[in-house]
Amino acid sequence: MARDLTQLELLQELLPVAEENVNRHLSMAKEWHPHDYVPWDEGRNFAELGGIDWDPAQSRLDEVAKAAMITNLLTEDNLPSYHREIAENFSQDGAWGTWVGRWTAEENRHGIVMRDYLVVTRAVDPVQLEQFRMEHMTNGFSSPSGVEAGFLHSVAYVTFQELATRVSHRNTGKACNEPIADKMLQRIAADENLHMIFYRNMCGAALDLAPDQVLEAIDHVVQNFQMPGAGMPNFRRNGVLMAKHGIYDLRQHLEEVVMPVVRKWNVFERNDFTARGEEIREGLGKFLENLDAQATKFEEQRDRMLAREAKKREQRVS
């Protein structure tokens, strides 16, 4: 039986692919500036400088859009933790180091522009937002328990996570019902998509190099997947609101995040697995079937809940 490759061996073997994909990313990434996506003329002082502190009536966003914006921003805020995870599991040398630095710099823009937008437009309570940021960043982020850390886990996880974040940002932009927020979040989502492509290509190349070993990492990530903001304040409440209103739910996770990547890697069409890989693939297939059933069940429950709420609103009006 062939032995698994070490992390160092994987990084060395994949270095040419990393160089190619860093260059590809740099050729495709568009320069943009956070200050161009903030309506600065709406800004005014808070009480500390003689103005007026935040009041809920000042916000143009409904509860769903607020919950989604806060969740997405706090996720971006935890960048130092994600940088540490990536830096520890990648290399600081050559193309790997270039990528880690570039990715971190691009991701940092997302938190900058979202916070500026929310504070200037008074869309959410800035005091609560700062309290949540402090709590979430203090707790930090680490790989979900039950999943082996390392390069393969990291590169598989961030492939799915970047795509999930792209979906969440795009749908949050629509939910804001405000053209500047929508444009800003589309710009962020475009970044996330390019990041996803880098990681997806790296994981795909690794899969060709060590099929069984990489499939095992992919399977662990898919079966243990949590959004990186899972530990933030109010995550459960906000996550339920986002799922209920179609910003990010189980069906979207399966059909817009997991399955497109799995198909891109030809996981269920490949013939280069040994018996070990075949067993893992069979378990993954069963898990995805169960996920599909769970998504259907959730959609049925959601439809009934929304219908009941609509009926109650009609009764109140009449």
ZAMARGU-4260 file (C-alpha; in steps of 0.2 Angstrom, whole numbers, plus 5000, padded with zeros to 4 digits):
<rodrens>
0) 5000/5000/5000 | 5007/5017/4995 | 5011/5028/5010 | 5003/5046/5012 | 5014/5060/5007
5) 5020/5072/5020 | 5015/5090/5021 | 5033/5095/5015 | 5032/5083/5000 | 5015/5090/4995
10) 5020/5108/4996 | 5036/5104/4986 | 5027/5094/4973 | 5013/5107/4971 | 5025/5122/4971
15) 5024/5124/4951 | 5005/5123/4952 | 5005/5136/4966 | 5016/5148/4955 | 5005/5146/4940
20) 4990/5150/4950 | 4997/5165/4959 | 5001/5172/4942 | 4984/5168/4936 | 4976/5176/4951
25) 4987/5192/4949 | 4983/5193/4931 | 4964/5192/4934 | 4962/5202/4951 | 4955/5219/4948
30) 4962/5234/4959 | 4948/5242/4969 | 4947/5254/4984 | 4936/5253/4999 | 4933/5271/5000
35) 4924/5271/4983 | 4910/5260/4990 | 4905/5271/5005 | 4892/5286/5004 | 4903/5297/5014
40) 4891/5312/5012 | 4879/5302/5024 | 4891/5303/5038 | 4889/5313/5054 | 4897/5314/5071
45) 4892/5303/5086 | 4889/5310/5103 | 4907/5309/5108 | 4911/5323/5096 | 4895/5333/5099
50) 4883/5324/5087 | 4870/5311/5090 | 4872/5293/5095 | 4865/5278/5085 | 4846/5275/5086
55) 4837/5260/5077 | 4826/5272/5067 | 4842/5278/5058 | 4844/5261/5049 | 4837/5258/5032
60) 4840/5239/5033 | 4827/5227/5039 | 4831/5214/5052 | 4836/5200/5040 | 4849/5212/5031
65) 4856/5218/5047 | 4859/5200/5053 | 4867/5195/5037 | 4878/5211/5036 | 4884/5208/5054
70) 4887/5190/5052 | 4897/5193/5036 | 4907/5207/5043 | 4911/5198/5059 | 4917/5183/5048
75) 4929/5195/5039 | 4935/5202/5055 | 4942/5186/5061 | 4955/5187/5047 | 4970/5186/5059
80) 4964/5169/5064 | 4962/5163/5046 | 4979/5170/5042 | 4987/5160/5056 | 4979/5144/5050
85) 4984/5147/5032 | 5002/5153/5036 | 5004/5138/5048 | 4999/5125/5035 | 5006/5133/5019
90) 5024/5138/5017 | 5031/5156/5019 | 5043/5153/5005 | 5041/5157/4986 | 5024/5156/4978
95) 5016/5150/4994 | 5022/5165/5004 | 5017/5177/4990 | 4999/5169/4990 | 4997/5170/5009
100) 5002/5188/5009 | 4991/5193/4994 | 4976/5184/5000 | 4977/5191/5017 | 4979/5209/5010
105) 4964/5207/4999 | 4953/5199/5012 | 4957/5214/5024 | 4948/5226/5012 | 4932/5217/5014
110) 4931/5220/5033 | 4937/5238/5030 | 4923/5243/5017 | 4909/5234/5026 | 4912/5242/5043
115) 4914/5259/5035 | 4898/5257/5025 | 4888/5251/5041 | 4895/5265/5052 | 4893/5279/5040
120) 4875/5274/5035 | 4871/5270/5053 | 4864/5254/5047 | 4868/5244/5063 | 4872/5249/5081
125) 4891/5253/5081 | 4894/5250/5099 | 4886/5233/5099 | 4896/5229/5083 | 4912/5233/5091
130) 4908/5223/5107 | 4904/5208/5095 | 4920/5211/5086 | 4930/5211/5102 | 4922/5195/5108
135) 4923/5185/5091 | 4941/5190/5088 | 4946/5186/5106 | 4939/5168/5103 | 4947/5167/5086
140) 4945/5153/5074 | 4952/5135/5073 | 4949/5120/5063 | 4933/5111/5068 | 4936/5097/5080
145) 4937/5079/5073 | 4946/5085/5057 | 4964/5083/5055 | 4973/5100/5053 | 4986/5102/5040
150) 4989/5108/5022 | 4976/5096/5014 | 4962/5100/5027 | 4966/5119/5025 | 4965/5119/5006
155) 4950/5109/5005 | 4941/5119/5019 | 4945/5136/5011 | 4939/5130/4994 | 4921/5127/5001
160) 4922/5142/5013 | 4927/5155/5000 | 4913/5149/4989 | 4900/5149/5003 | 4906/5167/5008
165) 4903/5172/4990 | 4885/5165/4990 | 4882/5174/5007 | 4889/5191/5002 | 4879/5191/4985
170) 4863/5186/4993 | 4866/5199/5007 | 4868/5212/4994 | 4851/5209/4987 | 4843/5208/5004
175) 4849/5225/5008 | 4838/5232/4995 | 4850/5247/4993 | 4861/5249/4977 | 4877/5254/4986
180) 4877/5240/4998 | 4873/5228/4983 | 4887/5235/4973 | 4899/5233/4987 | 4895/5215/4991
185) 4896/5210/4973 | 4913/5217/4973 | 4918/5207/4988 | 4910/5192/4981 | 4920/5193/4965
190) 4936/5193/4976 | 4930/5178/4985 | 4927/5169/4969 | 4945/5171/4963 | 4951/5165/4980
195) 4940/5150/4979 | 4947/5146/4961 | 4965/5147/4968 | 4961/5135/4982 | 4950/5123/4971
200) 4964/5122/4958 | 4977/5118/4972 | 4966/5105/4980 | 4962/5097/4962 | 4981/5096/4958
205) 4984/5088/4975 | 4969/5076/4972 | 4978/5070/4956 | 4995/5068/4966 | 4988/5058/4980
210) 4970/5053/4977 | 4965/5043/4992 | 4974/5055/5004 | 4966/5070/4997 | 4949/5063/4996
215) 4950/5058/5014 | 4953/5077/5018 | 4939/5082/5007 | 4927/5070/5015 | 4932/5076/5033
220) 4929/5094/5028 | 4912/5091/5019 | 4905/5080/5033 | 4911/5092/5047 | 4909/5109/5038
225) 4905/5124/5048 | 4905/5142/5042 | 4920/5151/5050 | 4908/5162/5060 | 4900/5148/5070
230) 4907/5154/5086 | 4902/5173/5085 | 4888/5181/5096 | 4870/5178/5090 | 4877/5166/5076
235) 4863/5154/5078 | 4849/5167/5078 | 4857/5176/5063 | 4860/5160/5054 | 4842/5154/5056
240) 4836/5171/5049 | 4848/5170/5035 | 4842/5152/5031 | 4824/5157/5033 | 4825/5171/5020
245) 4836/5162/5007 | 4853/5171/5010 | 4862/5155/5015 | 4853/5139/5018 | 4856/5120/5017
250) 4850/5119/4999 | 4862/5133/4993 | 4876/5125/5003 | 4873/5108/4994 | 4869/5114/4976
255) 4879/5131/4975 | 4894/5126/4986 | 4898/5108/4989 | 4892/5100/4972 | 4900/5112/4960
260) 4917/5109/4968 | 4914/5090/4969 | 4910/5090/4951 | 4924/5100/4946 | 4936/5088/4955
265) 4927/5073/4946 | 4926/5065/4963 | 4912/5053/4958 | 4919/5049/4940 | 4937/5046/4944
270) 4945/5029/4943 | 4962/5032/4952 | 4956/5028/4969 | 4962/5012/4978 | 4950/5002/4989
275) 4953/5014/5003 | 4947/5029/4992 | 4932/5019/4985 | 4926/5016/5003 | 4928/5035/5007
280) 4919/5040/4991 | 4905/5028/4995 | 4903/5036/5012 | 4904/5054/5005 | 4890/5049/4992
285) 4879/5043/5006 | 4882/5059/5016 | 4877/5070/5002 | 4861/5060/4999 | 4857/5063/5017
290) 4861/5081/5015 | 4849/5083/5001 | 4835/5075/5011 | 4838/5087/5025 | 4838/5101/5013
295) 4821/5096/5007 | 4814/5094/5024 | 4820/5111/5029 | 4812/5119/5013 | 4796/5111/5017
300) 4796/5117/5035 | 4801/5134/5030 | 4787/5135/5017 | 4774/5131/5030 | 4782/5143/5042
305) 4782/5157/5029 | 4764/5153/5024 | 4758/5154/5042 | 4767/5171/5045 | 4759/5178/5029
310) 4742/5172/5035 | 4744/5181/5051 | 4749/5197/5043 | 4734/5196/5032 | 4723/5194/5047
315) 4731/5209/5056 | 4728/5220/5041 | 4710/5214/5039
</rodrens>
